[in-house]
Amino acid sequence: MTDTTLIIVAAGGILLLLFLIIRTKLQAFIALLLTSSLVGIASGMPLENVIDSLKNGMGGTLGFVAVVVGLGAMFGSILEASGGIERLANTLLDKFGEDKAQWAMGITGFIVAIPVFFDVGFIILVPLAYGLSKKSGRSLLYYGIPLASGLAVTHSFIPPTPGPIAVADLLKADLGWVILFGMIAGIPTMIISGPYFGRYIASKIHIKVPDTFQTVSESGSKKMPGFATVTIIIFIPLFLILLNTLSGVLLESQNLNALKSFLGFIGHPFIALLIAILLAIFFLGARNGFSKEELQQITTKALEPAGIIILITGAGGVFKQVLIDSGVGEVLANMMAASTMPPVLLAFTVAAIVRVAQGSATVAMITAAGIISPIISVLQLEGAALGLIVIAISAGASILSHVNDSGFWLVSRYLGLTEQQTLQSWTVMETILSLTGLFVVFIISLFIM
C-alpha cells in the first residue's frame, strides 16, 4: 500500500473517531476500539494481526496505567474523606489572609489536584470561594477563577492525574521528567491564569454567590488531620519519583549501583504511590477515627470512576499500536518529521485540534499521544525531551474549553454563570493556561532539544 493511501487511511481514521465521539455520542472507549480496528483493516493488515494489535495495545498500556491510576484514585479518595482537603484549604487561607485569599485558592487547587480529580476538588472547595465572596462583596470570579486554575493546571500537567500518566506511558516518558517540567510550567501558568486573570475578569463581570450556597462539609465526628501531615503525604510520591529520575542522571559511579537500584525501586510510581497510600491510610484514616471497614469502603469506591479512565486509556494504547503495526504511524512520522515545526509545537497543535473538536481533555491527550507516538522513534527523542512533549500535549489538550466539555458546565453551574459569562471567564482562563504552558515548554525545549 502506498504512503499516500496510508495517509488517507490515517486521516480518515482520525475524522471517524471525532465523528463517533462528537456526532453519534458513542462512548470514547468503544469509539477508539472501533476506529482502531477499521484503520487496521483499511491499511491492509491481516485480520488476525489486527486482533493481535488490539490485544498488545490494550495489555501493554494497562500494565502500567491501570495500577497508577487506580492507586492515585484511592489516594485522593482517602485525602477527601479524611478532611485533608478542607484542612489544607483552611490553613492556607488563614496564612495568606483575606487580602491575598486569591493566592491561597490558587495554591490550594494546585496542591489538591495532585491526588484528586478536578471535578471532585472543585465541588469540595468551591464553597470556600462562596464564603470569601459573601464576606468581601467581591465578584465570585475573583476567588473561583484562581481555584479553577490551580486545579486545572495540576490536573493537566502533573502525575498521578490520569491525563499526563496516560500520555507518559504511551510515549514511554520518564514520570520524573514529566513531574519536573509539569511543576516548572505549572507554577507560572497557575499564577497568570489564576490570580492575575481572576482579578481582571472579576472587575469586568460581577457574579454573586448562587442561591444554592453551601459551606464546606466537615468530616463528621472524625478528627481532621494536620496541615503538615497532609502536605507531606501528598508530596512524598512526587519526591520519590523525582529522586529516582535524578539519581539516574547524577549517580553514575559503579560503586553507587546498589543505591541507584534502591532509589529506582522506591521511586517507581507503583511503589511510591503504594507508600503514599499506606501512609494516608494510617495517618489520615486510622489515626483520625476511621474503622478498617470504612477505609476499605473508601478505597473500593474510588476505583469506580478510575475504571472508566483506565479503559479509555487502554483503548488509546490500542489506537497507537494499530497505527504502528499497520505502517500508518511510520508514514505519518516521516511526514511530520520532515516538517519545520518544532516537536513541542507539533504535539501541542495535534492535541489542541482534538480538544476543540470533541471536548474531553483526557481523550484529546490520549488521541494526540497515539498520533505523536510513532514520530518519537523517528526523531529519536528520549529522556527530558519526552517529558517536554508530554507537557506540550497536556497544554494543547487544555485549550478553548467550551460547550462540548463537561468542565465547562461544571464551572458554569457551580459559579452561577451564563454560557456567555463562562466563555468569557473559564474558556479564556483555560486558553491562557494552555498558551502559557506551551510558552514555558517551548523556551525549555530551546536548551534541551
Secondary structure, DSSP 8 states (H G I E B T S, - for coil): --HHHHHHHHHHHHHHHHHHHHTS---HHHHHHHHHHHHHHHTT--HHHHHHHHHHHHHHHHHHHHHHHHHHHHHHHHHHHTTHHHHHHHHHHHHH-GGGHHHHHHHHHHHHTTTS-HHHHHHHHHHHHHHHHHHH---THHHHHHHHHHHHHHHHHSTTSHHHHHHHHHHT--HHHHHHHHHHHHHHHHHIIIIIHHHHHHHH------TT-------TTS----HHHHHHHHHHHHHHHHHHHHHHHH---GGGHHHHHHHHHHTSHHHHHHHHHHHIIIIIIGGGT--HHHHHHHHHHHHHHHHHHHHHHHHHHHHHHHHHHHSHHHHHHHHHHTSSS-HHHHHHHHHHHHHHHH--HHHHHHHHHHHHHHHHHHHT--THHHHHHHHHHHHHTTTT--TT-HHHHHHHHHHT--HHHHIIIIIHHHHHHHHHHHHHHHHHHHHH-
